[in-house]
């Protein structure tokens, strides 16, 4: 081999591929990406799902104060032609349901809407009564929900012997006068008969639940959806969500930030609601 060729070969350096040029995202593309995420999130929260936090112990121990639920707004919604592949159905007995209830403000006489979560006990046409705290539906005794409670209460006779003991509206109690008047129109042979298009709701904590025994039936159109799972649960005092004022809310947010890891109920994270 020629020495000149050998020298040339020894001094040659391997060719390197040109570095790929990094593509920078333009401000317009970044804004478009953020808007796409917001639109998808808004669509999910508006039409498909909804966040709901448990504010009271009416469903204890099935649901606890401080449970944060993802609510399915599709399954129990009226069927829509523009979403033909979605499975729709009517509420079933035993479903846990989120619904809204109109509440009158006594100061100004105006109505506002309160979101509640209860278990569906009675369907349209069902005959319901309670005796010794046991629910009878169409003459058949129903077991207490697996995680339900029977907390002692001064209203025990009214709650356990319904509708034998009728609701009576009095100052300071939870029974509206309209339900006291309408109640008698739905009692047949000692049973409360659920009218068409309406449902009877009760809390799993039977003695600590302001439910259909106190204020009547829930119209079909007031049903929002059903909880799917508990995505986060935080130990929360029973009256925390009733505290008025911005200061109380800021103080609670600070408490959550400091005690997030120690007071989160990790065992309830992603727990299905049944």
Beta strands, then each sheet from edge to edge (+ up, - down):
strand 1: 49-53
strand 2: 67-72
strand 3: 96-104
strand 4: 111-122
strand 5: 127-131
strand 6: 134-137
strand 7: 140-142
strand 8: 187-188
strand 9: 191-193
strand 10: 198-202
strand 11: 218-219
strand 12: 223-233
strand 13: 271-272
sheet 1: 1+ 2- 12+ 3- 4+ 10- 11+
sheet 2: 1+ 2- 12+ 13-
sheet 3: 7+ 6- 5+ 9- 8+
end
